Amino acid sequence: MSKESEDADIQRVQKHIDALREFFDTVQVFCSRQEPDDTISVQMGSGNWHARYGQVSEWVLREEQRSRNKARREDQD
């Protein structure tokens, strides 16, 4: 990926982070795109880092538990 393309991706994500920050204390964004030779990803955020980290950590834990619960239900069927 070219530097210009990477800069455009960062600017695009930053624009939306800035817009969301008008309404929220913290914003964390994860984006990815499959390109022919690679997967491009951008991770950016704004606001209190500890709050963003805690929210992402909690989300991961919940999703992992949902996945385990679903697997148990499927095993019981």
C-alpha positions as CSV (number, residue, x, y, z in Angstrom):
1,M,0.0,0.0,0.0
2,S,1.3,3.4,-0.9
3,K,2.0,6.1,1.7
4,E,-0.7,8.3,0.0
5,S,-3.3,5.5,0.3
6,E,-2.4,4.9,4.0
7,D,-2.6,8.6,4.7
8,A,-6.0,8.8,3.0
9,D,-7.3,5.8,5.1
10,I,-6.1,7.5,8.3
11,Q,-7.7,10.8,7.4
12,R,-11.0,9.1,6.5
13,V,-11.1,7.3,9.8
14,Q,-10.0,10.4,11.8
15,K,-12.8,12.4,10.2
16,H,-15.4,9.9,11.5
17,I,-13.8,9.7,14.9
18,D,-13.9,13.5,15.2
19,A,-17.6,13.5,14.2
20,L,-18.5,10.8,16.8
21,R,-16.5,12.6,19.5
22,E,-19.1,15.4,19.3
23,F,-21.5,12.9,20.9
24,F,-19.4,10.4,22.9
25,D,-16.6,10.7,25.5
26,T,-14.5,8.0,23.8
27,V,-14.4,6.4,20.4
28,Q,-12.3,3.4,19.2
29,V,-12.5,2.2,15.6
30,F,-11.1,-0.9,13.9
31,C,-11.3,-1.1,10.2
32,S,-9.9,-3.6,7.7
33,R,-10.0,-4.1,3.9
34,Q,-8.8,-7.1,1.9
35,E,-6.4,-6.1,-0.9
36,P,-5.0,-8.5,-3.5
37,D,-1.7,-8.9,-1.7
38,D,-2.5,-8.0,1.9
39,T,-5.1,-7.1,4.5
40,I,-5.1,-3.4,5.3
41,S,-6.1,-2.3,8.8
42,V,-6.5,0.9,10.7
43,Q,-7.0,1.1,14.4
44,M,-7.5,4.5,15.9
45,G,-9.3,6.1,18.8
46,S,-9.9,9.3,20.8
47,G,-10.6,10.0,24.4
48,N,-9.4,8.5,27.6
49,W,-7.2,5.5,26.6
50,H,-8.0,3.5,29.8
51,A,-11.7,3.8,29.1
52,R,-11.3,2.7,25.5
53,Y,-9.1,-0.2,26.5
54,G,-11.6,-1.3,29.2
55,Q,-14.5,-1.1,26.8
56,V,-12.7,-3.2,24.2
57,S,-11.5,-5.7,26.8
58,E,-15.1,-6.1,28.1
59,W,-16.4,-6.5,24.6
60,V,-13.8,-9.3,23.9
61,L,-14.7,-11.1,27.1
62,R,-18.4,-10.9,26.3
63,E,-18.0,-12.2,22.8
64,E,-15.8,-15.0,23.9
65,Q,-18.5,-16.0,26.5
66,R,-21.2,-15.8,23.9
67,S,-19.2,-18.1,21.6
68,R,-18.6,-20.6,24.4
69,N,-22.3,-20.5,25.3
70,K,-23.3,-21.1,21.7
71,A,-20.9,-24.0,21.4
72,R,-22.3,-25.6,24.5
73,R,-25.9,-25.3,23.2
74,E,-24.8,-26.8,19.9
75,D,-23.1,-29.7,21.7
76,Q,-26.3,-30.4,23.7
77,D,-28.5,-30.5,20.6
